[in-house]
Amino acid sequence: MRRKLKAAPADTLEDLAREAMVTLFRLSRREVLADPDALVATLVDRVRVDHVRRRRGPSGWMDPIPEKTPLPEPPAGAGAQAIDMLELFRFVVLEHFKQHDAPCHELAEEFFAEQSWTAVARRAQVRHGTVIRRWSRCTEQIRELAYAQRGPLWEWARAARIV
């Protein structure tokens, strides 16, 4: 939970962990747990998601960036040539998926084209939730890549909280 909610205070993380443990305890009292490790992982993820939803509401992720918050500057030493870091990030993400994961590449193209997931689901003839879960797995790959990679682009992405 700490890795996913970096900005959360320690007492909030402790409360969320307690919430997950109480739920696990209640479930264990009702029936025998077949796979406790998987259940704990699922519970922690659901508690984390519920916490974010409670704080931000269902439309919180789509809120525009407040104008008072300045966007991060390109990394030092970028040279005299202006670099559009967001466009560079998009290019790197698309190239990574093109080489390593074709389904994620298609979803990334839809995401960067700002298509609605409902429209994407209709075209792919799958449920809306399925598309969101697939994209979530894809973004997890990019987050893992960002944590593993070094360099000005990844430092900028972490500072901009894009990943």
Secondary structure by P-SEA (a helix, b strand, c coil): cccccccccaaaaaaaaaaaaaaaaaaaaacccccaaaaaaaaaaaaaaaaaaaaccccccccccccccccccccccccccccaaaaaaaaaaaaaaaaccaaaaaaaaaaaacccaaaaaaaacccaaaaaaaaaaaaaaaaaaaaacccaaaaaaaaaccc
